[in-house]
């Protein structure tokens, strides 16, 4: 899933520690968690940015994702081969 790829690229972002703690709290306090945790984690990450209302594609265009992350290497190679 695209969100999983983006989360891999974001794992070293300091905000992800807060996202992880947030989801640990949710697990402890709630019976039902969001059905798509990856999407929910991306939304929580985006909430830490200057423009928290952006969708993932807009956030990517806005520079919120580290495009130099090795998480994107396989996709870059695939696109270069096209």
N, C-alpha and C positions, 0 to 999 in steps of 0.2 A: 504494500500500500504506500502511496506517496507520503502520507504522514509519517509512516515508520522510517522511511528514508530520510526525511527532514529531521526527525527526532535523533537519528543517528548522527547527523551532521551537527546538531545542536548540543550534543551530550556534554561538551566542555564549556558551554555558556553558563556563567554563574547563576542565571535565573533558573536553570534546570534543577538546581538543588532545591529551590523553593517549590518548583512544580512537583518534584518527587515528594517533598514533605507534605504538600497539599493533598496529594493523592493517598499518602499514608494516613493522613487525618480522615479523609473521606472513607477509606476502608474501615477505619476504627469506629466511625460515627454513623455510617449509613448502611442500610440493608442492601439497597440497589445502587450500583455504580453506573455511570454512563455505559451504554451497550458497546460503544466504540471508544475504547480508552485512548487509542492513538490520536483520534480527532480531538478528544477532550483535552489531552495533554498539549497538543499544538495550540488550542485556544487559550489554555492557561499560560503557555509561554508568550503568546501574542499579547496577552493582557499585561505583560511586564514591559511592553514597548511603548514608545511615544504615541503611536497611533494604534491603540488596541482593537479598533473596530475593523481592521483590514482582514480580508480573506487571505488564505494561504498564498494564492497566486499574486495578489497585490503586495503582500508582505515580502514575497520573493523578489518582485520587481523593485520594492522599496529598500532592498539591501538588508533585510532582517535575517537572511540565511547566509551562512559562510560558504560561498561557492567554491572556495579553495579546499574545503574539507574532503578528505579521502572517501567519504561516504558517497560522493557524487562521481567518483572516478569511472566506475563501470558504465554509468549512464553517459558520461562524456565520451567514452570510447565508442559506445554503441552509436551515438549520434554522429561522431566523426566518420564512422564507417559507412553511413548512409549516403 
